[in-house]
Amino acid sequence: MKTNLFKAILNFMSLTLFFLILSGSAFCQNPSFKVLVVASADPDHDPMIKKAKPFLEKMGEENNFEVFYTRDASLINDENLAQYQVFVQMHLAPFDMTPQQQKALEKFISQGKGWVGIHAAGLTGTQFKGPDAPYWMWFQKLMGDIIYSPHPKKQTGAILIEDRTHPVTRNLPQSFRFYDEWYEFNRSPRPNVHVLATADETSYKQEIPMGDHPMIWINPHYDRAVYIGIGHDTTACTDPNFTILMRDAILWAASPSDGSGKFKALVLTERGGQHENFVVAALDWLGKLAAEKNFEMKVINHANDINEEMLSQYKVVIQLNYPPYTWNDTAKAAFVKYIEEGRGGWVGFHHATLLGEFDGYQMWDWFSGFMGGIRFQNYIAATASAKVYVEDKNHPVMMGVSPSFIVEGDEWYTFNKDPRPNVHVLASVDESSYNPPSDIKMGDHPVVWINENKKARNVYFLMGHDPALLKNNDFTRMVSNAIFWASGK
């Protein structure tokens, strides 16, 4: 009797275990995306390449993505790359790819797919190319238009995290020690990229000091491209900070994208009147930028066309001199929700701060708060040229912009108070540089700012009166950067 009971219990336990296993496999998640890692065949990197394979495969298992790890660069082709959301260039130098492989990777990145370049992926420069091989200038531009130069011997130094809000670096400590081969370049890539972390040159001995020495950065002109300059030594695979960095870089590179790099911009324009010439020139410039950078734009000429359904289609709203009045209640409510909930970004120009009682309309108090709690006060009606100084050179909007530049013939609005206490100022105008001189001044006079109290990425440009602005390289660079930054690209 006892034997039969014992057998019955064993049978029950076996069946239970079987169904648990079956159930577990049924609910096992499929990998959320696939990563292709192409590693260098160079013997110099062999120890790290071999150790990185299990390191990255384990990372994939723990974070629900599939890793295919290879040293076969022939797999860099259009057909094979189509399977993957992220390409990790693991010490594979750009010159170790054939022109056909280079073109395939260029297409992959330009389509909005993710790219993570590690250490020797940054070996740019014509010194590496063969006598008959074409130089891959596109890749040099992707890297921030820099050229690799000799590096010091491996040693311990410090990484300083510069942007602790970015998904790639937000889980890292403010600084950490790291044993590596500290790459140097002919210059800092900062003017052309958004820097996430730098090398502390006081913490180790350089070959040729760079001064400003970025080590981790993204290129905002591509959806998901990040370069990580460290990672030569095998100790990286057991370093907890490098593990976090690699994990978050891959997850960010795989972040949702429509696969084409495209997004839609809604352009709200003020037509007619004294700003017509600027608006016409700006629309022409925006059209060319959209064609070149692969985004779509829709132009509307009245705010009352705006509603929640319309705004849901757009990653960014460009308020091209349209004033903050004449909006109906539906448009106002939709726009407030769009900004407050971070449903998209906003780039505004000039007349967008015409805040007060105009043409029989009351001031829109919410918009005044959005712009820093200001009210329009006066302007230089005769226009004046002036020098603008960049205050936050590290912000993505100011990437590649000169430290100071001249703006010709603008109206230079003044307000009842300085918006600075309520906004983050990116640039200001030197009122002593007005030409011709003017008594219409504010003292501290911000001209480009963002409101970090709103979830939506937003940028306001006080300039926007004369069409000559669209021939000013610093102005157009700021605006281009602002559109991509505000849209989340």
Summary of the structure (lengths in Angstrom):
residues: 489
radius of gyration: 26.9
end to end distance: 72.7
largest distance: 109.9
contacts: 1560
relative contact order: 0.09
helix: 37%
strand: 24%
